[in-house]
Amino acid sequence: MNNLLTRLIGDKKDWKRMEARAAELPADFRTVYGEMKNYLWRFTAGDGMDIVAILRDILDLFETKAANARAVLEVTRPDLDTFCNTRLPEQHDAYRPKLRTNLNEVTQKLA
């Protein structure tokens, strides 16, 4: 039980650190990261750590590219669905077309 509790507390602290890092991103990166986060959570399995790992990788990439003065759409391209789905394990979801449309509306607003 102690091990589980320690892991949960550690995971929560890690998540809060990630959220703080995301808040420091430029506005366009923050917007896209937030939308991608909402999209990716729909595909989580179990405790959600699979999605946290994907989001951590995306956050690392965004921080690096933002530091190099790149625009977010240079990194993701306008099709955020493809950017996200290449990071997800193979899955089939009946809602994927609607989710794809909603996610890509974000890039249309930024372009």
C-alpha positions as CSV (number, residue, x, y, z in Angstrom):
1,M,0.0,0.0,0.0
2,N,2.8,2.4,0.8
3,N,4.4,1.8,-2.6
4,L,1.1,2.6,-4.3
5,L,0.6,5.8,-2.3
6,T,4.2,6.9,-2.9
7,R,3.7,6.3,-6.7
8,L,0.4,8.2,-6.7
9,I,1.9,11.2,-4.9
10,G,5.0,11.1,-7.2
11,D,2.8,11.0,-10.3
12,K,0.7,13.9,-9.0
13,K,3.9,16.0,-8.4
14,D,5.2,15.1,-11.8
15,W,2.0,16.1,-13.4
16,K,2.0,19.5,-11.6
17,R,5.6,20.1,-12.8
18,M,4.5,19.3,-16.4
19,E,1.6,21.7,-16.1
20,A,3.9,24.4,-14.8
21,R,6.2,23.9,-17.7
22,A,3.3,24.0,-20.2
23,A,2.2,27.3,-18.7
24,E,5.6,28.8,-19.6
25,L,5.2,28.0,-23.3
26,P,4.4,30.7,-25.8
27,A,0.6,31.3,-26.3
28,D,0.4,29.3,-29.6
29,F,2.2,26.3,-28.2
30,R,0.1,26.5,-25.0
31,T,-3.1,26.5,-27.0
32,V,-2.1,23.6,-29.2
33,Y,-0.7,21.6,-26.2
34,G,-4.0,22.1,-24.3
35,E,-6.1,20.9,-27.2
36,M,-3.8,17.9,-27.8
37,K,-4.0,17.0,-24.1
38,N,-7.8,17.0,-24.2
39,Y,-7.7,14.9,-27.4
40,L,-5.2,12.4,-26.1
41,W,-6.9,11.8,-22.8
42,R,-9.8,10.2,-24.7
43,F,-7.4,7.3,-25.6
44,T,-6.0,6.6,-22.1
45,A,-5.8,3.1,-20.8
46,G,-5.8,2.2,-17.1
47,D,-4.2,4.8,-14.9
48,G,-3.4,7.3,-17.7
49,M,0.4,7.0,-17.4
50,D,0.5,6.0,-21.1
51,I,-0.8,9.4,-22.1
52,V,1.3,11.2,-19.5
53,A,4.4,9.8,-21.2
54,I,3.2,10.9,-24.6
55,L,2.4,14.4,-23.3
56,R,5.8,14.6,-21.6
57,D,7.5,13.9,-24.9
58,I,5.4,16.5,-26.7
59,L,6.1,19.0,-24.0
60,D,9.9,18.4,-24.3
61,L,9.6,18.9,-28.1
62,F,7.5,22.0,-27.8
63,E,9.9,23.6,-25.2
64,T,12.9,22.9,-27.5
65,K,11.2,24.3,-30.6
66,A,9.8,27.3,-28.8
67,A,13.3,28.1,-27.5
68,N,14.5,28.0,-31.1
69,A,11.8,30.5,-32.1
70,R,9.8,28.0,-34.2
71,A,6.1,28.4,-34.7
72,V,3.9,25.6,-33.4
73,L,2.5,24.8,-36.8
74,E,6.0,24.3,-38.1
75,V,6.4,21.6,-35.5
76,T,3.0,19.9,-35.7
77,R,1.9,20.9,-39.2
78,P,-1.8,21.9,-39.5
79,D,-3.1,18.3,-39.1
80,L,-2.9,17.9,-35.3
81,D,-4.8,14.6,-35.5
82,T,-2.0,13.0,-37.5
83,F,0.7,14.5,-35.1
84,C,-1.2,13.0,-32.1
85,N,-2.1,9.7,-33.7
86,T,1.4,8.9,-34.7
87,R,2.2,8.9,-31.0
88,L,-0.7,6.8,-29.9
89,P,-0.6,3.0,-30.0
90,E,-2.8,1.4,-32.7
91,Q,-6.4,1.9,-31.7
92,H,-9.8,2.0,-33.4
93,D,-12.3,4.5,-32.2
94,A,-15.7,5.3,-33.7
95,Y,-15.4,8.9,-32.6
96,R,-12.0,9.5,-34.2
97,P,-13.4,11.4,-37.3
98,K,-15.3,13.9,-35.1
99,L,-12.3,14.2,-32.7
100,R,-10.0,14.8,-35.7
101,T,-12.2,17.6,-37.0
102,N,-12.5,19.3,-33.6
103,L,-8.7,19.1,-33.0
104,N,-7.8,20.5,-36.5
105,E,-10.2,23.4,-36.0
106,V,-7.6,24.8,-33.6
107,T,-4.9,25.0,-36.3
108,Q,-7.3,26.7,-38.7
109,K,-7.8,29.5,-36.1
110,L,-4.0,29.8,-35.7
111,A,-3.2,29.9,-39.4
